[in-house]
Amino acid sequence: MDDQHVIIIGGGPAGLTAGLYASRAHLKTVLLEAMIPSGQAYMTERIENYPGFPDGISGRELIERFVQQATKFGLEIQQFTKVDKVALEGEKKVITAGEKKFSASALIIASGAQANKVGIPGEEEFTGKGVSYCATCDGAFFKDQDVAVVGGGDTALEDALYLSRLARKVFVIHRRDQLRAQKVLQDRAMHNATIEIIWNAVPKEIKGEGMEKTLRLENVKDATERQLAVSGVFIAVGQSPNTDFVRGVVELDDHGYIITDHDCATSVAGIFAAGDVRQKGLRQISTAVGDGALAVTAVEKYIEGKT
């Protein structure tokens, strides 16, 4: 079993920032990533709201730069290492990943969250090319164009209201005849001239080339179909945090996100959480980076307190 000062689970912006800070602090650190370092940012074609890149940068290039910088300072990254279990052995945190085992004094969970998909033809094909799961990330690419938002909860209406300041027309596609969002958001959306709600409809397929997309909708009551011409489709049907491997170990909220304090500390001493996996108000690259730095600062204090 390989002993470390710090183990980081997850290779998105939060995990890579934590790895950079921990390695620069001369903490023996290994980052475990189920696939390759990526996170949701990796799938974003153009990122324009991350400071320092006035002309924008592709998500892939940004993550690659994160990796280069972190490994330059000695971070060890083990790719294709899917964590199955986290256990406590005294004060040690023991991580099982297939046939591998790792132990460390401190653990930073930065495993992120996955946007829920609707699972229709064209969704995967056009992800990052007209299909998005983050309005604040990608909305600016659709200025003065027609877009659709799929969903009827708080996130969907927040996205629609945000997009209404940029787009020419925002269609909200909702499978029911009533919205699930809080009343104040419903009122704002209903009184926004740019937003049109299409009731009792579900998306069935996304087709198109370039910036022109056709969203095929089906009415859930009479099965009639409609073709909706849009440039962008924003999927807002929720996210699912990647926390199955720590259920029963740290405290989670009702949605499965890890509950932390202001220092990113969880309910278990020596276990910290950073980025989209933790309960928080805003999930962006910039907040993930801040979490990663903050978590390592807390880890250093934790380790110093034990020696």
Secondary structure, DSSP 8 states (H G I E B T S, - for coil): -EEEEEEEE--SHHHHHHHHHHHHTT--EEEE-SSSS--GGGG-S-B-SSTT-TT-B-HHHHHHHHHHHHHHTT-EEE-S----EEEEETTEEEEEETTEEEEEEEEEE---EEE-----TTTTTTBTTTEES-HHHHGGGGTTSEEEEE--SHHHHHHHHHHHTT-SEEEEE-SSSS--S-HHHHHHHHT-TTEEEE-SEEEEEEEEETTEEEEEEEETTT--EEEEEESEEEE-S-EEES-GGGBTTB-B-TTS-B---TTSB-SSTTEEE-GGGB--S---HHHHHHHHHHHHHHHHHHHHHH-
